[in-house]
Amino acid sequence: GLFLSQAPDRIAAARVALETGAPAEVERAAHALRSSGAQIGASRVRAVCAEIESRAAGGHLTGVAELLASLERELGRYEAGESAGPS
């Protein structure tokens, strides 16, 4: 779906913002992903995005790279579940 097709670009944008020390941009990307994740019921994706967004909102980027890696793993799990169809 649209969420899964846009997620890699938003994660890439968050990584660039992280590398350049731009917490507001990290927060914006995480917020967009969290909102989209909530709409499709991806609760673990939403939870990781909320943590990234919270840290970035406070100007704290420590640990965000690890959270982005976790987010990518969660997206992979979600995508795998989606492609498997209903159980």
C-alpha positions in Angstrom: 0.0 0.0 0.0 0.8 3.7 0.0 2.2 3.5 3.6 4.7 0.8 2.8 5.8 2.5 -0.5 6.4 5.9 1.3 8.0 4.5 4.5 11.5 4.0 3.1 11.7 7.6 1.8 10.5 8.9 5.2 13.1 6.7 7.1 15.8 8.0 4.7 14.7 11.6 5.4 14.9 10.9 9.1 18.4 9.4 8.7 19.6 12.5 6.8 18.1 14.8 9.4 19.7 12.7 12.2 23.1 12.9 10.4 22.8 16.7 10.0 21.6 17.2 13.6 18.1 18.4 12.7 15.7 17.1 15.4 12.7 19.0 14.0 13.1 17.1 10.7 13.5 13.8 12.5 10.4 14.5 14.5 8.4 15.5 11.3 9.4 12.2 9.5 8.6 10.1 12.6 5.2 11.9 13.0 4.2 11.1 9.4 5.2 7.5 9.8 3.4 7.2 13.1 0.2 8.7 11.8 0.3 6.4 8.7 1.1 3.4 10.9 -1.8 4.2 13.1 -4.2 4.3 10.1 -3.3 0.8 9.0 -3.1 -0.7 12.5 0.7 -1.2 12.6 0.9 -0.8 16.4 4.6 -1.7 16.8 5.5 0.6 14.0 3.5 3.3 15.6 5.1 2.7 19.0 8.7 3.0 17.6 7.8 6.1 15.7 6.3 7.6 18.9 9.5 7.1 20.7 11.6 8.6 17.9 9.2 11.6 17.8 9.3 12.1 21.5 13.1 12.1 21.6 13.4 14.4 18.6 10.8 16.8 20.0 13.0 17.2 23.1 16.0 17.7 21.0 17.5 14.4 22.0 18.8 12.3 19.1 20.7 9.8 21.2 19.6 6.3 20.3 17.5 7.4 17.4 19.7 5.6 14.8 19.0 2.4 16.7 15.3 3.2 16.8 15.3 3.8 13.0 16.9 0.4 12.5 14.2 -1.1 14.8 11.6 0.7 12.8 12.9 -0.8 9.5 12.7 -4.3 11.1 9.1 -3.7 12.2 8.2 -2.5 8.8 9.7 -5.6 7.3 7.6 -7.8 9.7 4.5 -5.8 8.9 5.1 -6.1 5.2 5.7 -9.8 5.5 2.5 -10.2 7.3 0.6 -8.2 4.7 2.0 -10.2 1.8 1.0 -13.4 3.6 -2.6 -12.4 3.5 -5.2 -13.2 6.1 -4.5 -16.1 8.5 
